[in-house]
C-alpha cells in the first residue's frame, strides 16, 4: 500500500482515540483538582488560597500549554481546538471548581472579569508603569494566583514564591497557551494599563468551598 495512503488511514483511526484519551485524562485531572476544595472547608483563608493556586497552576494549567490561541476560540478541552484569552481564564477557574459562568465571564472586559471574582481590597491598578516596576509590585504583594487585565488581554499572573510567571492564551507568537517569565512577556510589556486581582479574597474562597454560584459583572 502507498505509504502516504497508509499514513492517512492510520491518522483517521488514531486521532479520535487520541482525542478521547485527552478528554478522559483531563477529566481525571479536573476531578483531582476539584478534590482540593473538599479539604478546604476546615482550613484558614491562606491555606484555601494555596489550594486554589495549586489546582489552577500546578494541576490544570500544564495540560493547556501548547493549545492554540484564536480570537474566537472556546474549546473546553486542552490540545483540542483553540481558545481565547478570556475563555482560558474562565475555563480553568471553572475546572478548579469555582462556580463561574464560563461563557458570560469570558466575554467581559478584563477588569470586569476581575471585579466579578474579588473585592476592591484585592485589586490593584497600574497605569503606564514600567514592566519591572509592575513585576516588583507582584513580588511585594506575595506568593499566589492572580488574574491580570490588560488593555486588550487577560491571563493569570503567578508568584510561585520565587519566580513570577504570566500564564495565558497568547495572541502573540507562538499563538498558544504559554507559561512565560512575566519580566520578559511582550504582552505584559505592551499594555499601558494593568489591573491585578489576587485570588485570595475570603468571599471568593468561601464561594469555592460552598459550591456557591459567582455572579458575573456585565456591561
N, C-alpha and C positions, 0 to 999 in steps of 0.2 A: 504494500500500500504506500502511496506517495506520503513522504514524511510530513509535508505541510497539512494534508488532509487528516493524517493520524493525529497531529498536534491539535488541530481544531476540534476533532471529535473528543479527544481527552479533555480539552478545555470545557466543552459543553457539559460533559459528565461531571467534572470535578468542581466547577465554580459554584453550583448550588450547594454542594456538600460543604465547601469552604465557608460559604455564607452562613450555612446552618451551624457550623462549628463556632463561628464568631458569635452568632446570636446566642447559642447555648452557653458558651464560655462567659460572655459578657453578662448574661442574666445571672449566672452563678456569682460573678464578681459583684454585681449590683446587689444581690441578696446579702452577700457578706458585708458590703458597705452599710447596708441598712441595719445590720445587727448592732452597729455601733450605738445607735440611739436607744436600743433596748437596754443597754447597760448604763445609759447616761442619766437616767432619772434620779439616781441617788447621788450623783456627783455634783460638785460645785461648777460655777459658770466657766472657770478657766479650763477645767478638765473636759467639760462639754464642748467648748470651742476647740480644744485639742483633738477631740474625737471627730468633729466635723472636718477639721483641717485634714486629718488622716484619711477620712473617707473620700474626700474630693481629690486631694493632691497625690496621695500615696496609692490609693486603691483604684480609683476610676480614671483619672486623667491620663496615666500612662497608656491605657488602651486606645486613647484617641490620637496620640501623636502620629502624625503622618496622614490623618484623614483629610481629604481635600476640602479646601475652603471654596465657597461660592456665595455671591451676594444673596441669593435666594435659597441656599441650602438649608435643609431642615431634617436631615436624617436623625434617627433615634438610635442608630447602630454604628459604632466605630468601624472604620475601614470599609464602609459601605455607603456609597453616595457621597454627598458633600454637606457641609454645614456652615452657616453664617455665624458671625461672632456672638450675636445675642442669643441665638439658639444653643451655641456651645455652652454659654453660661447657664441658661435656664435648664438645659438638659442635665448637666452634671449636678446641679443643685437638686433637681427632682430625683435623679438616680441615687443621690445620697440620702434621700428620704424626706426632704423638705417638700411640703405640700404647696408648691408654687404652681401658678397657671403657666405652664411651659410656653405655649404659643403666645398668649397675651403679653407675658413678661418679656419675651424675646423681642417683641415688636415695639417696645417703648424706647424713648431716648435713654441713653446710658445712665444719666443722672437719676432718672425716674426709676430705672431698674434698682439702683442702689437705695433710693428712698423707699422703695417697696419692701426692702429687706431689713434695713436698720434705721434707728432713730438718729437725729442730728448729732447727738453726743458721739456717735461712732462714724461720723462723716467729716472729712477734711477736704478743702478745695484749694487748688493751686493754680494761679494764673501767671502765665509767662515766666515760670520758674525753670531754671536750668534742670536738665535731667539728673546730673549728680546731686543737686540740692534736693530734688524730689526723692531720689532713692535714699538719701541720707535721712529724710523725714520718715520714710518707711522703716528704716533701721532703728531709729529712735522710738518709733511707736511700738515696735516689738514683734516677736515671732507671731505668725498667724496667717490666716487666709483672708484675703481682701478681694473685693470686686472693684475694678477701676473703670471709670468712664472717661473717654477721651472725646476729642472734637467730633469724630465720626466712627468711633470704635469702642469695644469693650472687651474685657477679659478678666483673668484672675492675676493679681499680684500675690506672690507667696514669699513670705520671710520664713525660711526654714531653720532659723537660729544661727545661721552662718552666712548663707548667700541669699540674695533676693532675685526672684525669677518673675518673668512675665509669661503666663500660660494662656494662649489664645488661639483662635482660628484666624490666622494671619492673612490679611488682604494684600500683603506684600510678599515677594518671593521668600520662601518657596511655595506660598499659596496653600498652606495646610496648617493643621493644628501643630503648634510647636511649644516647647519649653525653652526659653532663651534667657540669658542673663539680662536683668532689667536695665543695667547700666549701658548695654550695647544694643538695646532694642530700637530699631528705626521707627517703629510705630509709636512707641512712647515718646521718642525724641521729637517726632513731627507734630505732636499735639500741643497747642498753646494753652489749653485748659484741661486740667486733670481733676477728677473727683475720685476720692478714695473712700470706700466703705469697708470697715473692718467687721467681719462676720463673728463678732463676739458680743453682740447685743443680747442680754438675758431674755428679752422678749422674743427675739428670733429663735434662740436656742430652746426656750420653753415650748414654742410652737412646734419645733422639730421633734422634741421629746414626746409631746402630746398628740402628734399627728393632726395638728390644727391647721386648717387652710390659711394661706398667706395671701392677702389681697394685693392686687396689682394697681399701682398708681397709674392713671391714664390721662393722656392729654385730650 
